[in-house]
Amino acid sequence: TQLLEQSPQFLSIQEGENLTVYCNSSSVFSSLQWYRQEPGEGPVLLVTVVTGGEVKKLKRLTFQFGDARKDSSLHITAAQPGDTGLYLCAGGSNYKLTFGKGTLLTVNP
Amino acid sequence: DTAVSQTPKYLVTQMGNDKSIKCEQNLGHDTMYWYKQDSKKFLKIMFSYNNKELIINETVPNRFSPKSPDKAHLNLHINSLELGDSAVYFCASSLGTRSGNTIYFGEGSWLTVV
């Protein structure tokens, strides 16, 4: 069974701070996705990374896929209250997506 | 138009009852899923269908029976509901079965078994 460990599980910061969320596994994935879920809604895709070492930027969000395709990180610069939500990483292989347990981020104004 | 829509959004029912959750997607996708999210927010795949054919069945009790009448619909029927079935159930779809495809989720169906 492939497992994805996310850390930290909970994160509460002030507006303007930077943060990094980690997603680690002992398994190799063909792709790694990050989703954000807001209360009462379904997860929404933020990014997909497929190449080891790949870095993608989405405005203030920077995503990195580890060289060995076993881990990933999400860095948010100058966090805003609108960034509040549950961040889920998901590793893809064998036609299946395995989700981590998520990082619940709260950005306080 | 909502891309993936599921009904009902909220469902409160007694133990032992049978209930169904319906799901429809208007994205023209070939692949549909049911995911379960527990109280700790852990999202786990239950079933995956591709072109109406079951391709993933993740050790789900056989009280749960998915049905796909066509590519745009994947309904979930649950027999003899138990307290532990309380969770949020998400329907989702994607263009195909490749693991890098974007998965589009519905808004979830909040099931409470009392």
Contacts between the chains, C-beta under 8 A, distances in Angstrom:
chain1	res1	chain2	res2	distance
A	29	B	99	7.7
A	30	B	99	5.7
A	30	B	100	6.8
A	31	B	99	5.5
A	31	B	100	3.7
A	33	B	100	7.6
A	33	B	102	7.8
A	33	B	103	7.9
A	37	B	41	7.9
A	40	B	107	7.2
A	40	B	108	7.5
A	41	B	107	5.8
A	41	B	108	7.3
A	42	B	4	7.5
A	42	B	90	5.3
A	42	B	92	7.3
A	42	B	105	3.0
A	42	B	106	5.5
A	42	B	107	5.5
A	42	B	108	5.6
A	43	B	43	7.1
A	43	B	90	7.7
A	43	B	103	7.9
A	43	B	105	5.2
A	44	B	105	7.3
A	45	B	102	4.8
A	45	B	103	6.9
A	45	B	104	7.9
A	48	B	100	5.5
A	48	B	102	7.0
A	50	B	100	5.6
A	86	B	41	5.8
A	88	B	43	6.4
A	92	B	98	7.8
A	92	B	99	2.6
A	92	B	100	5.6
A	93	B	99	5.7
A	94	B	99	7.2
A	95	B	48	7.5
A	95	B	55	6.7
A	95	B	56	7.2
A	95	B	97	4.4
A	95	B	98	7.2
A	95	B	99	6.0
A	96	B	45	6.6
A	96	B	48	7.4
A	96	B	56	6.1
A	96	B	99	6.5
A	97	B	45	6.9
A	97	B	99	5.9
A	97	B	103	6.5
A	98	B	45	7.8
A	99	B	42	7.3
A	99	B	43	4.4
A	99	B	44	7.0
A	101	B	40	6.8
A	101	B	41	6.8
A	101	B	42	5.0
A	102	B	41	5.0
A	102	B	42	7.5
A	102	B	43	7.6
A	104	B	41	7.2
